[in-house]
Amino acid sequence: MELQTLTYLVVGATFVLYIGIAVWARARTTGDFYVAGKGVHPVANGMATAADWMSAASFISMAGLIAFLGYDGSVYIMGWTGGYVLLALLLAPYLRKYGRFTVPSFIGDRYYSRTARIVAVICLIFISFTYVAGQMRGVGIVFSRFLEVDILTGLIIGMGIVFIYAVLGGMKGITYTQVAQYCVLIFAFTVPAVFISFQLTGNPVPQLGLGSRVSGEDTYLLEKINQILVDLGFNEYTSGARARIDVIAITLALMVGTAGLPHVIVRFFTVPKVADARKSAGWALLFIALLYTTAPAVGAMGIYNLLQTINPPDTPADQTLAYEDRPDWFRTWENTGLIQFEDKNQDGQIQYYNDANPDFEPIARARGWEGNELEVDRDIMVLAGPEIANLPNWVIALMAAGGVAAALSTAAGLLLVISAAVSHDLVKTVFFPRISDRAELLVGRLAAVVAILVAGYLGYNPPGFVAQVVAFAFGLAAASLFPAIIMGIFSTRVTREGAVAGMLTGLIFTFGYIVYFKGIFITPLAEDIPENWLFGISPEGIGMVGMVLNFAVALIISRLTPPPPPEIRELVESVRVPRGSGTAQDH
């Protein structure tokens, strides 16, 4: 069966499954819409949490980053996995015990302030829309290649699917849909990895294959990759070029940003008890580890196969792949615009090397090379991996279904968080306290529709590649919501004035820094190079500085303002007592 037909069948079957689940589990009350009626089993919630958290950045982009960055790409693995542990152990049980099912609700109650609630909603919207832009870009990439439509058409299809199961099903529909999506995405990610690992090393376990010898050779895979990259003027794959301060900043920003992500936090309100929240966190970590321990192997083997294609083994160093002989996968991805070739020296061959390395320039000139001629979008490496390795069509179609599942699962969770923030934390709590549950549910669905439209636009005009956009969202979460949540749980002295000032300071500083270098919706005001960064910290890691500013401003102003009322201090102390369980309340 042809690849396109098979892809239509596999992806279409998953869509039917998702929509069927959404109809079966559709929300009938606000409790169903916001927290799935608090009746989800811990194992199912663990799968849903894993799918919600493992976005297009994890499935599509992270291994692609590792493929091109090598050791430097490890910051994403360390930051995101470490952040989930931080969330599961430090925040989730306490927030679940507190009982409010949205982050703005917790912040508004803890800081006894309507203003604090509104500021938290603003922070949440900035975070969620930045995050969802990366997911919708992932949807567009998958559809543009595998369904052979343009990115805009792919986005519209993805928006339609999300609309059906997010707006109709609410959190209840999304939860059970995400269980199915986790099964699809983890199967789609690991099966090609097993094939490729066995093909290259003879070891079917990717995690072990990464440290194995190349089949038929006495050289380890990582040594072979190092050798090829150095021969092309790049740094060794297993050595890092990023400044240590930036590595630390990005890792910390991703860690604390994970712990401040509202769409993941709300997952711990969908189980009946606090104990179940802890269990589901443990299950989610296990399910997440299946993908995250496989990603380094997928990235390394992907770049190895790409380099072997462009620079065939056992040929002279200056003899590269002729453009006319490029394989079918190259041609199809070239049609999407995500692979671009420019024959700078007019020799009809593809030269891929580091033309920014002054030490390698004499070698390149001697070979007649006049600059790097190949641009490969990092976001395609995972999706293109099975094609580059000449795997069966059903494996390639499965990969397409997994990419769509990863992007849509997180997009749906984010859109529901935005919907809940607008309908519950603004309309219900601030503007129309007497609104009925039925009217609130309608407002929530209308807010989700608007959020889907905005998300589609951002996916069509993203500020960067998928993992980079997601890193910006994590930085915003680290700089705005995380300090307010952590101080709200573990400090009785932080006041509403301090919390509001801290959140605004962290959000404005971090968002302004990202816009300054990345130019979201505007032309960048400065070149995004290390020489221009503050303290040598990139936009991906600046959330750490924003977090420090948030903590500092909040603590200083709290000392200059009257302490919280006694009942608030008692409430904070009661949250940390490890007994009992709070009940989600609407007020």
Long-range contacts (C-beta under 8 A, 24 or more apart in sequence): 1-393, 2-393, 3-146, 3-393, 3-396, 3-397, 4-146, 4-147, 4-148, 6-393, 6-394, 6-397, 7-146, 7-147, 7-396, 7-397, 7-400, 8-147, 9-397, 10-394, 10-397, 10-398, 10-400, 10-401, 11-146, 11-147, 11-397, 11-400, 11-401, 11-404, 14-180, 14-181, 14-184, 14-401, 14-404, 14-405, 15-161, 17-180, 18-161, 18-165, 18-177, 18-180, 18-181, 18-408, 19-161, 19-164, 19-165, 21-165, 21-169, 21-173, 21-176, 21-177, 21-180, 22-164, 22-165, 22-168, 22-169, 22-173, 22-174, 22-177, 23-168, 23-169, 23-173, 24-176, 25-169, 25-172, 25-173, 25-175, 25-176, 25-177, 26-168, 26-169, 26-170, 26-172, 26-173, 27-168, 27-169, 27-170, 27-171, 27-172, 27-173, 27-441, 29-437, 29-441, 30-424, 30-437, 30-440, 30-441, 30-444, 30-586, 31-584, 32-170, 32-171, 32-172, 33-170, 33-171, 33-172, 33-416, 33-420, 33-441, 33-444, 33-445, 34-101, 34-102, 34-170, 34-171, 34-266, 34-269, 34-416, 34-420, 34-424, 34-444, 34-584, 35-101, 35-171, 35-266, 35-269, 35-270, 35-584, 36-170, 36-171, 36-172, 36-174, 36-175, 36-270, 37-172, 38-269, 38-270, 38-271, 38-272, 38-584, 39-270, 39-272, 40-175, 40-270, 40-271, 40-280, 41-271, 42-271, 42-276, 42-279, 42-280, 42-283, 43-280, 43-283, 44-175, 44-176, 44-179, 45-175, 45-267, 45-270, 45-271, 45-276, 45-280, 45-283, 45-284, 46-279, 46-280, 46-281, 46-282, 46-283, 46-284, 46-286, 46-287, 47-178, 47-179, 47-182, 47-183, 47-283, 47-284, 47-287, 48-174, 48-175, 48-176, 48-178, 48-179, 48-182, 48-267, 48-270, 49-264, 49-267, 49-280, 49-281, 49-283, 49-284, 49-287, 50-182, 50-186, 50-284, 50-287, 50-288, 51-178, 51-179, 51-181, 51-182, 51-185, 51-405, 51-406, 51-409, 51-410, 52-178, 52-263, 52-264, 52-267, 52-409, 52-410, 52-413, 53-84, 53-258, 53-261, 53-264, 53-284, 53-288, 53-410, 54-182, 54-185, 54-288, 54-291, 54-406, 54-409, 54-410, 55-131, 55-134, 55-135, 55-138, 55-406, 55-407, 55-409, 55-410, 55-411, 55-470, 56-134, 56-135, 56-137, 56-138, 56-139, 56-403, 56-406, 56-407, 56-410, 56-466, 56-470, 57-134, 57-138, 57-466, 57-467, 57-469, 57-470, 57-471, 58-291, 58-292, 58-295, 58-406, 59-138, 59-185, 59-189, 59-291, 59-382, 59-402, 59-403, 59-405, 59-406, 59-407, 60-138, 60-141, 60-142, 60-379, 60-382, 60-383, 60-403, 60-406, 60-407, 60-466, 61-134, 61-138, 61-378, 61-379, 61-382, 61-465, 61-466, 61-467, 61-468, 61-470, 62-295, 62-299, 62-467, 63-295, 63-296, 63-298, 63-299, 63-302, 63-381, 63-382, 64-299, 64-302, 64-378, 64-379, 64-380, 64-381, 64-382, 64-467, 65-299, 65-378, 65-467, 66-295, 66-296, 66-298, 66-299, 66-300, 67-298, 67-299, 67-300, 67-302, 67-303, 67-306, 67-378, 67-381, 68-303, 68-376, 68-378, 68-381, 69-242, 70-229, 70-235, 70-236, 70-237, 70-238, 70-239, 70-240, 71-237, 71-238, 71-239, 71-240, 72-240, 72-241, 72-242, 72-247, 73-299, 74-240, 74-296, 75-242, 75-247, 75-250, 75-251, 75-254, 76-250, 76-254, 76-467, 76-471, 77-292, 77-295, 77-296, 78-251, 78-254, 78-255, 79-250, 79-251, 79-252, 79-253, 79-254, 79-255, 79-257, 79-258, 79-474, 80-254, 80-255, 80-258, 80-292, 81-288, 81-289, 81-292, 82-251, 82-254, 82-255, 82-258, 83-254, 83-255, 83-256, 83-257, 83-258, 83-259, 83-474, 84-258, 84-264, 84-284, 84-285, 84-288, 85-285, 86-255, 86-256, 86-258, 86-259, 87-258, 87-259, 87-261, 87-264, 87-265, 87-281, 88-278, 88-281, 88-282, 88-284, 88-285, 89-281, 90-259, 90-486, 91-259, 91-265, 91-485, 91-486, 91-489, 92-265, 92-268, 92-277, 92-278, 92-281, 93-268, 93-274, 93-277, 93-278, 93-578, 94-489, 94-575, 94-576, 95-265, 95-268, 95-269, 95-485, 95-489, 96-268, 96-269, 96-271, 96-274, 96-277, 96-581, 96-582, 97-274, 97-575, 97-580, 97-581, 97-582, 98-575, 98-582, 99-581, 99-582, 99-583, 99-584, 99-585, 100-582, 100-584, 100-585, 101-266, 101-269, 101-420, 101-584, 102-262, 102-266, 102-417, 102-420, 102-421, 102-424, 102-425, 103-262, 103-265, 103-266, 103-481, 103-485, 104-421, 104-425, 105-424, 105-425, 105-429, 106-485, 106-488, 107-481, 107-484, 107-485, 107-488, 107-499, 108-425, 108-429, 109-571, 110-488, 110-568, 110-571, 110-572, 111-484, 111-488, 111-494, 111-495, 111-496, 111-499, 111-500, 111-564, 112-496, 112-564, 112-565, 112-568, 113-496, 113-499, 113-500, 114-429, 114-430, 115-496, 115-500, 116-484, 116-496, 116-499, 116-500, 116-503, 117-425, 117-429, 117-430, 118-426, 118-430, 119-500, 119-503, 119-504, 120-425, 120-481, 120-484, 120-503, 121-421, 121-422, 121-425, 121-426, 122-507, 123-476, 123-480, 123-481, 123-503, 123-507, 124-262, 124-417, 124-418, 124-421, 124-481, 125-418, 125-421, 126-476, 126-480, 126-507, 126-511, 127-260, 127-261, 127-262, 127-473, 127-476, 127-477, 127-480, 127-481, 128-262, 128-263, 128-414, 128-415, 128-417, 128-418, 128-421, 128-451, 128-473, 129-418, 129-451, 129-454, 129-455, 129-458, 130-458, 130-469, 130-472, 130-473, 130-476, 131-261, 131-263, 131-410, 131-414, 131-469, 131-470, 131-473, 131-474, 132-410, 132-411, 132-414, 132-415, 132-418, 132-451, 132-455, 132-458, 132-459, 133-455, 133-458, 133-459, 133-462, 133-463, 133-469, 134-462, 134-466, 134-467, 134-468, 134-469, 134-470, 134-473, 135-407, 135-408, 135-410, 135-411, 135-414, 135-455, 135-459, 135-466, 136-407, 136-411, 136-455, 136-456, 136-458, 136-459, 136-460, 136-462, 137-379, 137-459, 137-462, 137-465, 137-466, 137-469, 138-379, 138-403, 138-406, 138-407, 138-466, 139-404, 139-407, 139-408, 139-411, 139-459, 140-459, 140-460, 141-336, 141-338, 141-377, 141-379, 141-380, 141-383, 141-403, 141-466, 142-383, 142-400, 142-403, 142-404, 142-407, 143-404, 144-336, 144-338, 145-332, 145-333, 145-336, 145-338, 145-380, 145-383, 145-384, 145-400, 146-383, 146-396, 146-397, 146-400, 147-400, 148-335, 151-336, 151-460, 152-460, 155-456, 155-459, 155-460, 156-456, 158-404, 158-407, 158-408, 158-411, 158-456, 158-459, 159-452, 159-453, 159-455, 159-456, 161-408, 162-408, 162-411, 162-412, 162-415, 162-452, 163-448, 163-449, 163-452, 165-412, 166-412, 166-415, 166-416, 166-419, 166-448, 166-452, 167-445, 167-448, 167-449, 167-452, 170-416, 170-444, 171-266, 171-270, 171-416, 174-412, 174-413, 174-416, 175-270, 177-409, 177-412, 178-409, 178-412, 178-413, 181-405, 181-406, 181-408, 181-409, 182-287, 182-405, 182-409, 184-401, 184-402, 184-405, 185-291, 185-402, 185-403, 185-405, 185-406, 185-409, 186-287, 186-290, 186-291, 186-402, 187-398, 187-402, 188-398, 188-399, 188-401, 188-402, 188-403, 188-405, 189-291, 189-294, 189-298, 189-382, 189-399, 189-402, 190-290, 190-291, 190-294, 191-395, 191-398, 192-298, 192-385, 192-386, 192-389, 192-391, 192-395, 192-398, 192-399, 193-294, 193-297, 193-298, 193-301, 195-386, 195-389, 195-391, 195-395, 196-298, 196-301, 196-302, 196-305, 196-385, 196-386, 196-389, 196-391, 197-297, 197-301, 199-389, 200-301, 200-304, 200-305, 206-294, 206-297, 206-298, 206-301, 207-293, 207-294, 207-297, 209-297, 209-301, 210-296, 210-297, 210-300, 210-301, 221-300, 221-301, 221-304, 222-300, 224-304, 225-300, 225-303, 225-304, 225-307, 228-304, 228-307, 228-308, 228-311, 229-307, 231-317, 232-307, 232-311, 232-352, 232-353, 232-354, 232-360, 233-353, 233-354, 233-355, 233-357, 233-359, 233-360, 233-363, 233-364, 234-353, 234-354, 234-357, 237-300, 237-303, 243-530, 243-536, 245-535, 245-536, 245-537, 246-530, 246-533, 246-536, 246-537, 246-538, 246-541, 248-541, 248-544, 249-537, 249-538, 249-541, 249-542, 249-544, 249-545, 250-471, 250-538, 250-540, 250-541, 250-544, 251-541, 252-478, 252-541, 252-544, 252-547, 253-471, 253-474, 253-475, 253-478, 253-540, 253-541, 253-542, 253-543, 253-544, 253-547, 254-471, 254-474, 254-478, 255-478, 256-477, 256-478, 256-482, 256-543, 256-544, 256-547, 257-473, 257-474, 257-475, 257-476, 257-477, 257-478, 257-482, 257-543, 258-474, 258-477, 259-482, 259-485, 259-486, 260-477, 260-478, 260-480, 260-481, 260-482, 260-485, 261-473, 261-474, 261-477, 262-417, 262-421, 262-477, 262-481, 263-410, 263-413, 263-414, 263-416, 263-417, 264-413, 266-413, 266-416, 266-417, 266-420, 267-413, 269-584, 273-581, 274-580, 274-581, 274-582, 298-382, 298-385, 299-381, 301-385, 301-389, 302-381, 302-382, 302-384, 302-385, 302-388, 303-381, 305-385, 305-388, 305-389, 306-376, 306-381, 306-388, 307-352, 309-388, 310-350, 310-352, 310-374, 311-352, 317-367, 318-367, 318-368, 318-369, 319-349, 320-349, 320-350, 320-351, 320-352, 321-349, 321-350, 322-348, 322-349, 322-350, 323-348, 323-349, 323-350, 324-348, 326-350, 327-388, 328-387, 329-384, 329-387, 329-388, 332-387, 333-380, 333-384, 333-387, 336-380, 338-376, 338-377, 338-379, 338-380, 339-374, 339-375, 339-376, 339-377, 339-380, 340-374, 340-375, 341-373, 341-374, 341-375, 342-373, 343-373, 344-369, 344-370, 344-371, 344-373, 345-369, 345-370, 345-371, 345-373, 350-374, 377-465, 378-465, 378-467, 379-465, 379-466, 379-467, 411-455, 414-455, 415-448, 415-451, 415-452, 415-455, 416-448, 418-447, 418-448, 418-451, 419-444, 419-445, 419-447, 419-448, 419-451, 420-444, 422-447, 423-447, 424-586, 428-586, 429-587, 433-587, 437-586, 463-514, 463-518, 463-519, 463-520, 464-518, 468-540, 471-540, 472-514, 472-518, 472-539, 472-540, 474-543, 475-510, 475-514, 475-539, 475-540, 475-541, 475-542, 475-543, 475-544, 475-546, 476-507, 476-510, 476-511, 476-514, 476-543, 476-546, 477-543, 478-506, 478-510, 478-543, 478-544, 478-546, 478-547, 479-506, 479-507, 479-509, 479-510, 479-542, 479-543, 479-545, 479-546, 479-547, 479-549, 479-550, 480-506, 480-507, 480-510, 480-546, 480-550, 482-547, 483-547, 483-550, 483-551, 483-554, 484-550, 484-554, 487-551, 487-554, 487-555, 488-572, 489-572, 489-575, 489-576, 490-576, 491-572, 492-563, 492-564, 492-568, 492-569, 492-572, 492-573, 493-558, 493-559, 493-563, 493-564, 494-554, 494-555, 494-558, 494-564, 495-557, 495-558, 495-561, 495-562, 495-563, 495-564, 496-564, 497-557, 497-558, 497-561, 498-553, 498-554, 498-555, 498-556, 498-557, 498-558, 498-561, 499-554, 499-558, 501-553, 501-554, 501-557, 502-549, 502-550, 502-551, 502-552, 502-553, 502-554, 502-557, 503-550, 503-554, 505-546, 505-549, 505-550, 505-553, 506-546, 506-547, 506-549, 506-550, 506-553, 507-546, 509-542, 509-545, 509-546, 509-549, 510-542, 510-543, 510-545, 510-546, 513-539, 513-542, 513-545, 513-546, 514-539, 514-542
